[in-house]
Amino acid sequence: MFREPIYLDYNATSPLDPRVLEAMLPYFSDHFGNPSIGGYVYSWEAEAAVKKARQTVAQTIKCSPEEIIFTSGATESNNLAIKGVVEANLTKGNHLITAATEHSSVLETFYYLKKLGFELTILPVDPQGLIDPEQLKKSLKPETILVSIMVANNEIGVLQPIGLIGEICHHHQILFHTDAAQAIGKIDLDVERLNIDLMSMTAHKICGPKGIGALYVRRKNPRVNLLPQLHGGGQERGLRSGTLATPQIVGLSKALELANLEIDLETERLKELREQLWQYLSREIEGIHLNGHAQLRLANNLNVSIEGLEPNRLLRELQSKIAISSGSACSWSTSKPSHVLRALGRSDQLAQASLRFGLGRFTTEPEIERVKILIAETVYSLRRWRDKSPD
Ligand SMILES: *Cc1c(COP(=O)(O)O)cnc(C)c1O
C-alpha cells in the first residue's frame, strides 16, 4: 500500500531521505560548533564535516573544493552568479544572454539588471523546448559578459545542449553560467568537459534538505571574477558571508552521495515508470499533448496538456489523491499560464490545462498504476459532465 495523496511533485521539492536526516542530526546537537572559528574541538568537528562535504560536491562535478561556495539554494546561487559576474565585469560590457524558459530566479535577476541599464537577449526555444545554438552564436557581441542557460528545465524537464553551449562560450571567451538545480545528482555533470564556468546547485530536489545549495565558480582557464552579494564576516573566501550551516551542508553532501551512487539504476527505473504513465495516458485520453522533447528530458519528468478542460479543475478533482502541480510550483495560485509552456508556443488555454508529474526516489510502480487510472477516469468524468451541461 501507499500513502495518499501520492506525491508526484519531485520537480518542486522532494522528501528528505532518512539517511540524509541521520547524517545531519549530530551537527544540530553534539557537533554544533562554528566551523570558521577554530581553536577548540567543537569548531574542528564542524570544520571537518564542511571540508568533507565540499570535497563530495567537488568530486561530483569534477572541480576542486576551493571552487565550491555554499549558499542557501539555487535561487541564491543564480543571483550570486549573475549579479556577481556582472558587477565584476562592468568595464567589459553590458550585454547578457539567457533563454525564455529559465527559472524565475534567473529571469527575474535578468529583468532587474535590465532596469539598471543592461541589455538582454532572451533566446526563444523551439516547440520542443530547445534553444538553437546557432542563434546563440549569432547573438554574441563584443559587449557580452555572460550567458546563462539551464541544464534541465524545472517544468518540462528538457535538457539543453549544454556541451555545445559551453563550447561556443569558451571559444568566444564569454562566461557560461548554468542552473543545474534539476540536473545535479540526476545526470552526469563534468564542468571541465562541458566548459561550464559557474553552476548553481540545490539539495532539496534530490531528497536533501531545503535551504542549502552551492555555486561552482571556476578558478582557472579562465579565472572567474565575482563580487559578493552578501557582505560580512568573509566566509567562503569572501564571496558569501554568513555562518556556515553545518547540518545543511552535511545534508547536501549526503544527498549528493546517495544520488551519485544510484544514478544509473534510478534513471532507468524512473524512465520506465514515466514511459508507462505516458503510454497509458496518450492511449486513453484524446487531445493530450506532451510538453517538451520526448527524449531530451529528465527521466523523472512528464508534462502534459489536456484539451477541453477548465484550468485547475482537474487538479482540484485530484488533489485528495495525487499531489501534482500545474505549470511551475509558484504559479498555481495565480493560474497565470506558465511562461515555459507559452515559450513552446502553447495557447493560453493549453498552457493552463497542464499537469506536471515529477517522479522520484520513493515513487513505486503500484503508485504509477493507480495514478494513470485516476487521471484517465477523472478526465473522462469531467468531460462527460461538461458535455451534459447546457452551456
Ligand atoms: C528549484 C529550482 C530553483 C530554486 O532552487 P531553491 O534551492 O529552491 O532556491 C532554481 N532553478 C531551478 C531550475 C529549480 O528547479
The ligand as a Tripos MOL2 file, in Angstrom:
@<TRIPOS>MOLECULE
LIG
   15    15     1     0     0
SMALL
NO_CHARGES

@<TRIPOS>ATOM
      1 C1         14.1230   24.5690   -7.6320 C.3       1 LIG1
      2 C2         14.8470   25.3570   -8.6480 C.ar      1 LIG1
      3 C3         15.4680   26.5640   -8.3260 C.ar      1 LIG1
      4 C4         15.3760   27.1880   -6.9560 C.3       1 LIG1
      5 O1         16.0990   26.4580   -6.0430 O.3       1 LIG1
      6 P1         15.9910   26.7990   -4.4780 P.3       1 LIG1
      7 O2         17.0630   25.9680   -3.8850 O.co2     1 LIG1
      8 O3         14.6230   26.3630   -4.0900 O.co2     1 LIG1
      9 O4         16.2110   28.2460   -4.3190 O.co2     1 LIG1
     10 C5         16.1610   27.2220   -9.3150 C.ar      1 LIG1
     11 N1         16.2420   26.7250  -10.5550 N.ar      1 LIG1
     12 C6         15.6490   25.5700  -10.9070 C.ar      1 LIG1
     13 C7         15.7930   25.0530  -12.2930 C.3       1 LIG1
     14 C8         14.9330   24.8590   -9.9620 C.ar      1 LIG1
     15 O5         14.3480   23.7190  -10.3180 O.3       1 LIG1
@<TRIPOS>BOND
     1     1     2 1
     2     2     3 ar
     3     2    14 ar
     4     3     4 1
     5     3    10 ar
     6     4     5 1
     7     5     6 1
     8     6     7 2
     9     6     8 1
    10     6     9 1
    11    10    11 ar
    12    11    12 ar
    13    12    13 1
    14    12    14 ar
    15    14    15 1
@<TRIPOS>SUBSTRUCTURE
     1 LIG1         1 GROUP 0 **** ****
